[in-house]
Amino acid sequence: MSDDLSQELKDLIINVIAYSNISVPAQKDVRFERLGLNRGFISSIYKIILDDNRTFVSKITDDKQSEMMNSLHNRELEFYQWLSGCTDAAADPDSKLLKFYGGKRCGLEPGILILNDLSPRIGVQPNYVSGYAPDLVFQIVKGIVSYQSVYLSSGKELSDGYHIRSVNERGSRDALFDRKLAWMSADHKRLIKEWSTPDSLYSIYTEIPESVVGVSKVLVHVDLWPGNMLFERTGDDTHLLAFLDWQTFQIGNPLLDIASVIGLCMTTEGRRAHTEGILQLYVDAMERRRGGFKKPFEITIDKARTLLSSALRWPCVSITYAIERSNDDVEKEGEEMSPLSIRLKELMKDVLNNVAPVHFSSDWRRGRSAVDILPRRRLLPCSPLRTS
């Protein structure tokens, strides 16, 4: 396989590996292979083969990228440098984080990350358009619990990510509106437009409702869609292998990443049937680990429901991107709407039926909270987020 890397870039990668105290053979014996030609939003991905038993993966940026793209690489490097100092991460059997060997910030030269190579284990990725099975979602929740626990136990802070917020979903959102979907009212469109502004998204990611006391903000991936998860197959079973691409991580709502997964990757029927079990799994797992936390985290099932109700606005926005990008999201015979369009319609219905008046803490200084635009509706006792 052609590697298409210049000798200058190969030298940079080898220097980063060598600086990490990894012995490197003669340069002529080191091989480079391009991985995932259509993967990697801000970086190209290469496999580095030192010898038969030692392979690594390198993410390397384009030296002609914009300042924002460079900032995203540097943000991910910050995450992995932080992670390398957290001894609990490697010891956790539920951890699904890649091992970090070294890296280089974007500057006058391209940015580089060196990570462990899982490519031989990657299997066929499950189809999120048809919906993830509950058992697979439970695995993902355990992985989320693991990295949140590492953060809460570490005592080490990560920087505010306001400067990178997130890529606005406006293009996909407007394309979706152009379809003139019959179910999408003017109010639906207004809400998605307002939720998808950078400041509103930052609020959704990072703020905890004032009614939820005793629960600290945690590490959240934010962009936990199927393209940022790897899976492997053993027999007939699918297993979560790793979480990828931490460029847009934030410190925020503990239920945000779970909201991303159940909102985007589960069918409406699966989400409604299993949300309560997912929340109970999360609460129980965090409670078992709480003794090692250095930040308060007094989570209960009621607090988890409130956090999830706030966080589910995020997948309403992210599904608009998925609808425009997925080749598998096509209408089934006899149906007028595609699976993801149905998922978005039903998710918005549940979000609007479940939102009670929620107030964020007054320390958010960048404008009004995104939740201010929500209708003040009563939390319905029969809603999918409440069973009692």
DORO-991631 format. One record per atom (N, C-alpha, C): residue in one letter; x, y, z. Coordinates in steps of 0.05 Angstrom, whole numbers, padded with zeros to 5 digits, always signed. Example, Ala and Ser with C-alpha at 12.3 -4.5 7.8 and 13.67 -1.06 7.14 Angstrom:
A+00264-00114+00156A+00246-00090+00156A+00264-00066+00156S+00257-00045+00142S+00273-00021+00143S+00258+00001+00157
% end
This chain:
M+00017-00024+00000M+00000+00000+00000M+00018+00025+00000S+00012+00044-00017S+00027+00068-00018S+00023+00085+00007D+00045+00098+00016D+00042+00114+00041D+00040+00144+00034D+00049+00153+00011D+00047+00181+00002D+00058+00201+00021L+00075+00193+00040L+00087+00212+00059L+00113+00222+00049S+00119+00247+00052S+00145+00258+00045S+00166+00248+00065Q+00191+00248+00057Q+00212+00240+00075Q+00213+00258+00099E+00207+00284+00095E+00208+00303+00118E+00187+00295+00139L+00163+00287+00130L+00142+00279+00149L+00150+00252+00163K+00161+00234+00148K+00170+00209+00160K+00191+00214+00181D+00209+00232+00176D+00230+00239+00196D+00217+00251+00221L+00196+00268+00218L+00183+00279+00241L+00170+00258+00258I+00156+00239+00245I+00142+00217+00259I+00163+00200+00274I+00184+00192+00261I+00205+00176+00274I+00217+00190+00297N+00222+00216+00295N+00233+00231+00317N+00215+00232+00341V+00188+00234+00336V+00169+00234+00359V+00170+00206+00372I+00171+00185+00357I+00171+00158+00368I+00197+00154+00384A+00220+00162+00373A+00245+00159+00387A+00246+00175+00413Y+00234+00199+00412Y+00234+00216+00436Y+00217+00204+00459S+00200+00185+00451S+00183+00171+00471S+00197+00147+00482N+00224+00145+00479N+00240+00123+00489N+00233+00096+00477I+00225+00096+00452I+00219+00072+00437I+00242+00068+00417S+00255+00045+00418S+00277+00040+00400S+00267+00037+00372V+00281+00051+00354V+00273+00052+00326V+00294+00039+00309P+00287+00021+00291P+00307+00008+00274P+00317+00028+00253A+00335+00020+00236A+00345+00037+00215A+00322+00047+00198Q+00323+00072+00191Q+00300+00085+00178Q+00291+00071+00153K+00309+00058+00139K+00301+00044+00114K+00284+00020+00120D+00285+00011+00145D+00269-00013+00153D+00241-00006+00164V+00237+00020+00169V+00211+00028+00179V+00191+00031+00156R+00167+00019+00159R+00147+00021+00137R+00123+00038+00146F+00111+00051+00127F+00088+00068+00132F+00065+00060+00113E+00041+00057+00125E+00018+00050+00108E-00005+00069+00115R-00018+00079+00095R-00041+00096+00099R-00065+00079+00108L-00078+00088+00129L-00102+00075+00139L-00126+00092+00135G-00149+00080+00129G-00174+00094+00127G-00173+00119+00110L-00171+00115+00084L-00167+00138+00066L-00189+00159+00070N-00213+00151+00076N-00235+00170+00080N-00241+00176+00109R-00223+00168+00127R-00227+00173+00155R-00207+00196+00163G-00214+00209+00185G-00196+00230+00195G-00205+00257+00185F-00219+00272+00203F-00230+00298+00195F-00208+00319+00193I-00189+00319+00211I-00168+00340+00210I-00140+00327+00207S-00138+00301+00206S-00112+00288+00205S-00113+00265+00185S-00090+00259+00174S-00086+00234+00159S-00076+00213+00178I-00083+00188+00173I-00077+00167+00192I-00059+00147+00179Y-00037+00140+00192Y-00017+00122+00181Y-00010+00100+00202K-00005+00077+00191K+00006+00055+00207K+00037+00055+00204I+00051+00055+00227I+00080+00055+00227I+00089+00027+00236I+00103+00013+00219I+00112-00014+00225I+00142-00014+00230L+00150-00017+00256L+00178-00018+00263L+00190-00045+00258D+00175-00066+00266D+00183-00093+00260D+00158-00111+00263D+00162-00137+00263D+00139-00155+00262D+00121-00152+00287N+00132-00144+00310N+00118-00144+00335N+00110-00116+00344R+00119-00095+00331R+00115-00068+00340R+00103-00050+00318T+00078-00043+00321T+00065-00025+00303T+00051-00003+00319F+00049+00020+00307F+00036+00043+00319F+00018+00057+00298V+00001+00074+00307V-00015+00091+00289V-00007+00120+00294S-00004+00134+00272S+00003+00163+00274S-00019+00179+00260K-00028+00200+00275K-00046+00220+00263K-00028+00244+00257I-00029+00254+00233I-00012+00276+00225I-00029+00297+00210T-00026+00322+00217T-00042+00343+00205T-00029+00353+00179D-00046+00367+00164D-00037+00380+00140D-00025+00408+00147D-00001+00414+00138D+00011+00440+00146D-00003+00464+00133K-00023+00458+00116K-00038+00480+00103K-00065+00484+00116Q-00070+00471+00139Q-00096+00473+00152Q-00100+00500+00165S-00126+00506+00170S-00133+00531+00183S-00125+00531+00212E-00125+00555+00224E-00118+00558+00252E-00137+00542+00269M-00163+00541+00262M-00183+00525+00277M-00176+00496+00277M-00169+00485+00253M-00162+00457+00251M-00137+00450+00268N-00118+00468+00267N-00094+00464+00284N-00101+00464+00313S-00120+00482+00321S-00129+00483+00349S-00142+00456+00357L-00157+00444+00339L-00169+00419+00345L-00148+00397+00350H-00128+00396+00333H-00106+00377+00338H-00093+00382+00365N-00087+00406+00371N-00074+00413+00397N-00092+00406+00421R-00118+00409+00417R-00137+00402+00438R-00136+00372+00443E-00135+00355+00422E-00133+00327+00426E-00106+00319+00438L-00085+00332+00430L-00059+00327+00443L-00060+00333+00473E-00073+00355+00480E-00076+00362+00508E-00090+00339+00523F-00111+00328+00511F-00125+00306+00524F-00107+00282+00529Y-00092+00274+00509Y-00075+00250+00512Y-00051+00255+00531Q-00041+00279+00531Q-00020+00285+00550Q-00031+00284+00579W-00055+00294+00582W-00068+00292+00609W-00073+00263+00616L-00082+00247+00597L-00089+00219+00602L-00064+00203+00609S-00041+00210+00597S-00016+00195+00602S-00007+00198+00631G-00017+00219+00645G-00010+00222+00673G-00030+00211+00692C-00051+00197+00682C-00072+00185+00698C-00067+00155+00700T-00056+00146+00721T-00049+00117+00723T-00074+00100+00725D-00096+00110+00734D-00120+00094+00736D-00131+00085+00709A-00126+00100+00688A-00137+00094+00662A-00128+00067+00652A-00102+00062+00653A-00092+00037+00642A-00101+00013+00658A-00106+00017+00684A-00113-00006+00701A-00143-00013+00700D-00159+00003+00688D-00188-00001+00688D-00196-00021+00666P-00208-00043+00673P-00215-00063+00652P-00236-00053+00633D-00252-00033+00641D-00272-00022+00623D-00262+00001+00606S-00236+00008+00609S-00226+00031+00593S-00225+00024+00564K-00234+00042+00547K-00233+00039+00518K-00219+00063+00506L-00197+00072+00519L-00182+00094+00509L-00156+00084+00497L-00148+00096+00475L-00123+00089+00462L-00099+00096+00480K-00077+00080+00477K-00053+00087+00492K-00037+00107+00476F-00027+00128+00491F-00013+00150+00478F+00017+00146+00483Y+00032+00149+00461Y+00061+00145+00463Y+00076+00172+00460G+00065+00191+00446G+00078+00216+00443G+00064+00233+00422G+00071+00258+00421G+00058+00276+00401G+00073+00302+00398K+00063+00318+00380K+00075+00344+00374K+00053+00364+00366R+00054+00387+00378R+00034+00408+00372R+00036+00418+00344C+00014+00428+00333C+00014+00442+00308C+00027+00469+00312G+00045+00477+00295G+00058+00503+00296G+00068+00509+00268L+00095+00513+00267L+00107+00517+00241L+00108+00491+00225E+00107+00468+00240E+00107+00442+00227E+00081+00427+00234P+00074+00406+00219P+00049+00392+00224P+00048+00380+00252G+00024+00377+00263G+00021+00364+00288G+00020+00333+00285I+00028+00319+00306I+00031+00290+00305I+00020+00278+00331L+00007+00255+00329L-00001+00238+00352L+00009+00210+00346I+00021+00197+00365I+00028+00169+00363I+00012+00153+00383L-00004+00133+00372L-00022+00118+00389L-00018+00088+00383N-00030+00071+00401N-00028+00043+00396N-00045+00035+00372D-00036+00013+00359D-00048+00004+00334D-00069-00018+00339L-00094-00013+00335L-00115-00033+00338L-00126-00043+00311S-00113-00035+00290S-00124-00041+00263S-00128-00071+00258P-00111-00089+00268P-00116-00117+00263P-00141-00128+00276R-00151-00114+00296R-00174-00124+00311R-00201-00112+00302I-00200-00091+00285I-00224-00077+00278I-00242-00095+00261G-00267-00098+00268G-00286-00113+00253G-00306-00096+00238V-00326-00108+00227V-00347-00093+00213V-00362-00076+00234Q-00364-00050+00228Q-00377-00032+00247Q-00407-00036+00246P-00420-00037+00269P-00449-00040+00269P-00463-00017+00256N-00486-00022+00244N-00501-00002+00229N-00519+00014+00248Y-00512+00039+00253Y-00528+00054+00272Y-00554+00063+00261V-00556+00063+00234V-00582+00071+00222V-00603+00051+00229S-00596+00025+00229S-00615+00004+00236S-00617+00002+00267G-00598+00014+00281G-00600+00015+00311G-00582-00004+00325Y-00567+00006+00345Y-00550-00011+00361Y-00567-00028+00380A-00558-00053+00384A-00570-00070+00404A-00566-00060+00432P-00585-00064+00450P-00582-00054+00478P-00556-00063+00491D-00547-00089+00487D-00523-00098+00499D-00499-00082+00490L-00498-00074+00465L-00476-00058+00456L-00476-00030+00468V-00500-00019+00472V-00502+00008+00485V-00493+00005+00514F-00500-00017+00527F-00491-00020+00555F-00460-00021+00557Q-00447-00033+00537Q-00418-00033+00536Q-00407-00004+00534I-00420+00011+00516I-00411+00039+00512I-00415+00055+00537V-00437+00051+00551V-00442+00065+00577V-00420+00058+00597K-00412+00033+00599K-00390+00026+00617K-00364+00039+00609G-00359+00042+00583G-00335+00057+00575G-00337+00086+00582I-00361+00098+00580I-00364+00126+00588I-00359+00129+00618V-00370+00111+00633V-00366+00111+00662V-00336+00110+00669S-00321+00094+00653S-00292+00091+00658S-00278+00118+00654Y-00282+00131+00632Y-00266+00156+00628Y-00276+00179+00646Q-00302+00179+00652Q-00311+00199+00672Q-00298+00194+00699S-00296+00169+00707S-00284+00162+00732S-00254+00169+00733V-00240+00166+00711V-00212+00174+00710V-00210+00204+00716Y-00227+00219+00703Y-00226+00248+00708Y-00232+00255+00737L-00253+00244+00748L-00262+00250+00775L-00241+00241+00796S-00226+00221+00789S-00206+00210+00808S-00179+00223+00805S-00174+00237+00783S-00147+00246+00777S-00138+00270+00793G-00156+00288+00799G-00148+00313+00812G-00134+00332+00793K-00132+00324+00767K-00118+00341+00747K-00139+00354+00729E-00136+00379+00725E-00156+00394+00709E-00148+00394+00680L-00169+00398+00663L-00165+00403+00635L-00176+00431+00628S-00166+00442+00607S-00172+00470+00601S-00201+00473+00590D-00212+00497+00594D-00237+00505+00582D-00236+00503+00552G-00255+00490+00540G-00255+00487+00511G-00273+00507+00496Y-00279+00529+00508Y-00297+00548+00496Y-00287+00557+00469H-00261+00560+00466H-00250+00572+00442H-00255+00554+00417I-00259+00528+00422I-00264+00510+00399I-00293+00502+00397R-00309+00507+00419R-00337+00500+00420R-00344+00476+00403S-00353+00480+00379S-00358+00457+00361S-00364+00468+00333V-00360+00451+00313V-00366+00459+00286V-00397+00462+00284N-00406+00485+00275N-00434+00490+00273N-00447+00471+00253E-00470+00460+00259E-00483+00441+00242E-00502+00456+00221R-00497+00482+00217R-00516+00498+00201R-00521+00486+00173G-00499+00478+00160G-00502+00468+00132G-00521+00445+00130S-00517+00425+00148S-00534+00401+00147S-00563+00408+00156R-00564+00426+00176R-00590+00434+00186R-00607+00448+00164D-00595+00466+00149D-00609+00480+00128D-00617+00461+00105A-00599+00442+00099A-00606+00423+00078A-00630+00406+00086L-00631+00399+00112L-00654+00384+00122L-00680+00400+00120F-00678+00426+00127F-00702+00443+00125F-00712+00445+00096D-00693+00445+00077D-00700+00447+00049D-00718+00424+00039R-00717+00402+00054R-00733+00379+00046R-00763+00384+00052K-00769+00405+00067K-00796+00413+00074K-00811+00389+00086L-00799+00376+00106L-00812+00354+00119L-00838+00362+00132A-00859+00347+00126A-00886+00354+00134A-00889+00356+00165W-00875+00339+00179W-00878+00339+00208W-00863+00362+00222M-00843+00375+00208M-00826+00395+00220M-00839+00422+00219S-00849+00431+00242S-00863+00457+00244S-00843+00479+00245A-00853+00504+00244A-00836+00527+00247A-00823+00527+00274D-00837+00518+00295D-00825+00516+00322D-00802+00497+00323H-00805+00473+00309H-00783+00454+00308H-00758+00466+00296K-00762+00480+00273K-00740+00492+00259K-00727+00514+00276R-00743+00529+00290R-00732+00551+00306R-00715+00539+00329L-00725+00517+00341L-00710+00505+00363L-00683+00494+00354I-00683+00479+00331I-00658+00468+00321I-00639+00490+00314K-00649+00511+00301K-00631+00534+00294K-00619+00546+00319E-00634+00550+00340E-00624+00562+00364E-00606+00544+00380W-00613+00518+00380W-00596+00499+00394W-00569+00496+00381S-00567+00500+00355S-00543+00495+00340S-00524+00518+00337T-00530+00541+00350T-00510+00563+00350T-00487+00555+00368P-00463+00564+00363P-00440+00556+00379P-00443+00561+00409D-00454+00584+00417D-00458+00589+00445D-00479+00571+00458S-00500+00566+00443S-00521+00548+00454S-00510+00519+00457L-00495+00510+00437L-00483+00484+00439L-00464+00482+00463Y-00448+00503+00467Y-00429+00503+00489Y-00445+00501+00516S-00467+00514+00517S-00484+00513+00541S-00495+00485+00545I-00505+00473+00524I-00516+00445+00526I-00494+00426+00535Y-00470+00429+00523Y-00448+00411+00531Y-00440+00413+00560T-00438+00438+00569T-00422+00442+00594T-00438+00449+00619E-00463+00458+00616E-00478+00467+00640E-00494+00445+00653I-00496+00447+00679I-00512+00429+00695I-00535+00444+00707P-00560+00435+00704P-00583+00450+00716P-00579+00454+00745E-00588+00477+00755E-00584+00484+00783E-00598+00465+00802S-00619+00452+00793S-00633+00433+00810S-00617+00408+00816V-00596+00403+00799V-00579+00379+00803V-00555+00388+00821V-00557+00383+00847V-00536+00391+00865V-00519+00367+00873G-00493+00373+00880G-00475+00352+00889G-00464+00335+00866V-00467+00343+00841V-00457+00329+00818V-00437+00347+00803S-00412+00339+00802S-00392+00356+00788S-00393+00351+00758K-00384+00371+00744K-00380+00367+00715K-00358+00346+00711V-00360+00333+00688V-00341+00311+00683V-00330+00314+00654L-00311+00297+00648L-00300+00295+00621L-00322+00284+00602V-00327+00299+00581V-00346+00289+00561V-00333+00291+00533H-00338+00270+00517H-00326+00268+00491H-00339+00289+00472V-00365+00293+00474V-00382+00310+00457V-00388+00298+00430D-00368+00289+00415D-00373+00280+00388D-00374+00249+00386L-00390+00237+00404L-00390+00208+00406L-00411+00197+00387W-00405+00199+00361W-00421+00186+00341W-00406+00161+00331P-00419+00144+00315P-00407+00118+00308P-00380+00120+00295G-00374+00141+00280G-00348+00144+00267G-00325+00148+00287N-00332+00154+00312N-00311+00158+00332N-00310+00135+00352M-00321+00112+00344M-00319+00088+00360M-00310+00065+00342L-00293+00048+00353L-00284+00024+00339L-00296+00000+00352F-00302-00020+00336F-00314-00045+00346F-00299-00069+00335E-00300-00091+00349E-00289-00116+00339E-00310-00138+00341R-00307-00159+00325R-00325-00182+00325R-00311-00206+00336T-00324-00220+00354T-00314-00247+00363T-00338-00266+00360G-00337-00283+00341G-00359-00300+00335G-00383-00283+00325D-00405-00286+00338D-00429-00271+00331D-00432-00245+00347D-00413-00240+00365D-00416-00217+00383D-00399-00193+00374T-00410-00169+00379T-00396-00145+00373T-00387-00132+00399H-00362-00123+00401H-00352-00111+00425H-00340-00084+00419L-00344-00065+00438L-00332-00039+00435L-00302-00042+00439L-00287-00030+00421L-00258-00032+00422L-00245-00006+00432A-00254+00017+00423A-00241+00042+00431A-00258+00066+00423F-00254+00087+00439F-00265+00114+00432F-00242+00130+00419L-00249+00143+00397L-00229+00158+00381L-00235+00188+00382D-00216+00204+00372D-00219+00232+00364D-00231+00249+00387W-00213+00258+00404W-00220+00274+00427W-00215+00304+00422Q-00217+00313+00398Q-00211+00341+00392Q-00231+00361+00404T-00256+00353+00409T-00276+00372+00418T-00285+00365+00446F-00269+00351+00462F-00277+00344+00489F-00283+00369+00505Q-00301+00366+00525Q-00308+00388+00543Q-00309+00377+00572I-00313+00395+00591I-00318+00387+00618I-00347+00396+00623G-00365+00378+00626G-00393+00386+00626G-00413+00366+00637N-00437+00365+00624N-00459+00349+00633N-00452+00319+00632P-00454+00305+00655P-00446+00277+00655P-00462+00258+00637L-00486+00267+00630L-00503+00250+00613L-00502+00257+00583L-00484+00276+00576L-00484+00285+00548L-00476+00263+00529D-00455+00247+00535D-00446+00227+00516D-00466+00204+00515I-00479+00198+00537I-00500+00177+00537I-00523+00187+00519A-00530+00213+00522A-00551+00224+00505A-00544+00221+00475S-00519+00227+00468S-00510+00224+00440S-00515+00196+00430V-00507+00176+00446V-00509+00148+00437V-00538+00139+00435I-00554+00144+00455I-00581+00133+00454I-00598+00150+00434G-00592+00175+00431G-00608+00192+00413G-00602+00186+00384L-00577+00181+00377L-00569+00177+00349L-00568+00148+00342C-00559+00130+00360C-00552+00103+00352C-00573+00082+00359M-00593+00089+00374M-00615+00070+00380M-00640+00077+00365T-00656+00057+00358T-00682+00063+00347T-00699+00076+00368T-00720+00089+00360T-00738+00102+00379T-00749+00082+00399E-00757+00058+00388E-00768+00038+00406E-00747+00028+00426G-00722+00024+00416G-00701+00015+00434G-00695+00036+00455R-00693+00061+00447R-00687+00082+00466R-00708+00084+00488R-00733+00084+00480R-00755+00087+00499R-00757+00063+00518A-00751+00039+00507A-00753+00015+00524A-00730+00013+00544H-00706+00023+00536H-00683+00017+00552H-00670+00041+00566T-00681+00065+00563T-00669+00088+00575T-00667+00085+00606E-00688+00076+00618E-00688+00073+00647E-00666+00053+00656G-00664+00031+00642G-00643+00012+00649G-00615+00023+00645I-00612+00039+00624I-00586+00051+00618I-00578+00071+00640L-00598+00087+00648L-00593+00106+00670L-00586+00092+00696Q-00600+00070+00702Q-00595+00055+00727Q-00567+00043+00726L-00559+00032+00703L-00532+00021+00699L-00512+00043+00705Y-00516+00067+00694Y-00497+00089+00697Y-00495+00097+00727V-00518+00101+00739V-00518+00110+00767V-00505+00089+00785D-00511+00064+00782D-00499+00042+00798D-00469+00041+00794A-00460+00043+00769A-00431+00041+00763A-00416+00064+00775M-00427+00089+00773M-00414+00112+00784M-00414+00111+00815E-00435+00101+00826E-00436+00099+00856E-00415+00079+00866R-00411+00057+00852R-00391+00038+00861R-00362+00050+00860R-00358+00068+00843R-00331+00080+00840R-00327+00106+00856R-00349+00116+00868R-00348+00142+00880R-00328+00146+00902G-00321+00124+00916G-00302+00126+00937G-00274+00136+00929G-00267+00133+00904G-00241+00142+00894G-00242+00169+00881F-00265+00182+00880F-00267+00208+00867F-00256+00231+00885K-00244+00250+00872K-00234+00274+00886K-00252+00298+00882K-00274+00294+00867K-00295+00314+00864K-00321+00302+00872P-00340+00319+00882P-00366+00308+00891P-00381+00297+00867F-00394+00274+00871F-00410+00262+00850F-00432+00245+00863E-00452+00259+00874E-00474+00245+00888E-00497+00242+00868I-00494+00223+00850I-00513+00219+00829I-00536+00201+00839T-00560+00207+00830T-00584+00191+00835T-00599+00187+00809I-00618+00169+00809I-00633+00164+00785I-00649+00189+00776D-00660+00204+00796D-00674+00228+00789D-00656+00250+00777K-00632+00253+00789K-00613+00272+00778K-00604+00264+00750A-00601+00238+00745A-00593+00228+00719A-00614+00234+00698R-00640+00231+00706R-00662+00237+00688R-00662+00267+00680T-00657+00284+00700T-00657+00313+00694T-00634+00320+00676L-00610+00309+00681L-00587+00314+00664L-00591+00304+00636L-00603+00281+00633L-00608+00270+00606L-00629+00286+00591S-00650+00295+00606S-00670+00312+00593S-00658+00337+00580S-00639+00349+00594S-00625+00372+00584S-00606+00365+00560A-00592+00343+00563A-00572+00335+00543A-00583+00325+00517L-00608+00315+00517L-00619+00303+00493L-00624+00324+00471R-00621+00350+00477R-00623+00369+00455R-00599+00367+00436W-00576+00357+00446W-00553+00355+00429W-00557+00335+00406P-00566+00310+00412P-00571+00292+00389P-00592+00302+00369C-00611+00319+00378C-00630+00331+00359C-00614+00347+00338V-00593+00360+00347V-00576+00375+00328V-00559+00356+00311S-00546+00337+00325S-00526+00320+00311S-00539+00302+00291I-00564+00294+00295I-00578+00277+00276I-00582+00291+00249T-00584+00318+00250T-00588+00332+00224T-00563+00328+00207Y-00539+00326+00219Y-00515+00321+00204Y-00515+00292+00193A-00523+00273+00210A-00523+00245+00202A-00543+00240+00179I-00566+00254+00180I-00585+00249+00158I-00574+00257+00131E-00559+00279+00130E-00548+00288+00105E-00523+00272+00096R-00510+00258+00115R-00485+00246+00108R-00486+00215+00105S-00507+00203+00116S-00509+00173+00115S-00519+00163+00089N-00505+00144+00077N-00514+00131+00052N-00535+00110+00058D-00537+00101+00084D-00556+00080+00091D-00583+00090+00099D-00585+00117+00102D-00610+00128+00113D-00629+00133+00090V-00642+00112+00081V-00661+00115+00058V-00688+00104+00067E-00709+00114+00055E-00736+00106+00062E-00741+00077+00055K-00752+00062+00074K-00759+00034+00068K-00785+00034+00051E-00788+00012+00038E-00811+00009+00020E-00837+00013+00036G-00854+00031+00025G-00879+00036+00038G-00878+00058+00060E-00855+00069+00065E-00852+00089+00086E-00844+00116+00073E-00854+00137+00084E-00849+00164+00073E-00824+00177+00084M-00814+00167+00106M-00791+00179+00120M-00769+00158+00123S-00744+00168+00123S-00721+00151+00128S-00719+00145+00157P-00704+00123+00165P-00701+00116+00193P-00691+00139+00211L-00671+00154+00202L-00660+00175+00218L-00679+00199+00220S-00695+00204+00199S-00715+00225+00200S-00737+00218+00221I-00745+00193+00221I-00764+00184+00241I-00752+00187+00269R-00727+00179+00272R-00713+00181+00297R-00712+00210+00307L-00706+00229+00290L-00705+00257+00297L-00733+00267+00305K-00753+00260+00290K-00781+00268+00296K-00789+00259+00323E-00785+00234+00329E-00793+00223+00355E-00776+00233+00378L-00751+00237+00373L-00733+00248+00394L-00742+00276+00402M-00748+00293+00382M-00757+00320+00388M-00783+00319+00403K-00801+00301+00396K-00826+00299+00410K-00821+00293+00439D-00803+00274+00445D-00797+00266+00472D-00783+00288+00487V-00764+00302+00474V-00750+00324+00487V-00770+00346+00495L-00787+00354+00477L-00806+00375+00484L-00827+00367+00504N-00834+00342+00505N-00853+00332+00525N-00840+00328+00553N-00814+00327+00554N-00800+00320+00579N-00787+00344+00592V-00785+00367+00578V-00770+00389+00589V-00787+00404+00610A-00778+00403+00635A-00789+00420+00656A-00773+00446+00656P-00783+00467+00670P-00767+00491+00673P-00740+00485+00686V-00719+00490+00671V-00692+00484+00681V-00676+00510+00681H-00661+00515+00702H-00645+00540+00704H-00616+00532+00708F-00599+00544+00691F-00570+00539+00695F-00559+00558+00715S-00536+00551+00726S-00522+00569+00745S-00515+00595+00733S-00513+00616+00749S-00509+00643+00739S-00481+00649+00730D-00462+00630+00732D-00435+00636+00725D-00429+00632+00695W-00450+00625+00679W-00446+00623+00650W-00447+00652+00639R-00425+00662+00630R-00422+00691+00625R-00424+00698+00595R-00432+00679+00578R-00430+00684+00550R-00457+00688+00537G-00476+00699+00551G-00502+00702+00539G-00523+00685+00552R-00547+00686+00544R-00568+00671+00557R-00565+00642+00552S-00574+00626+00570S-00572+00597+00568S-00590+00587+00545A-00580+00566+00532A-00596+00555+00510A-00622+00544+00520V-00624+00536+00545V-00649+00525+00555V-00671+00545+00557D-00665+00571+00556D-00685+00592+00558D-00705+00591+00535I-00697+00579+00513I-00714+00579+00489I-00734+00556+00490L-00732+00538+00509L-00749+00515+00510L-00777+00521+00521P-00798+00509+00511P-00824+00512+00522P-00824+00503+00551R-00838+00516+00569R-00839+00508+00597R-00862+00488+00600R-00854+00463+00597R-00874+00441+00598R-00869+00424+00623R-00891+00412+00632R-00890+00395+00655R-00876+00369+00647L-00860+00357+00665L-00848+00331+00660L-00869+00310+00663L-00877+00298+00641L-00899+00279+00641L-00893+00254+00656P-00911+00245+00674P-00906+00220+00689P-00903+00196+00672C-00915+00196+00648C-00914+00173+00630C-00891+00175+00610S-00873+00194+00613S-00853+00198+00593S-00832+00176+00594P-00817+00173+00572P-00796+00152+00571P-00774+00157+00591L-00771+00181+00601L-00750+00187+00621L-00760+00184+00649R-00785+00179+00653R-00796+00175+00680R-00814+00151+00680T-00810+00133+00699T-00828+00110+00701T-00842+00109+00727S-00837+00129+00744S-00850+00129+00770S-00862+00157+00776
% end
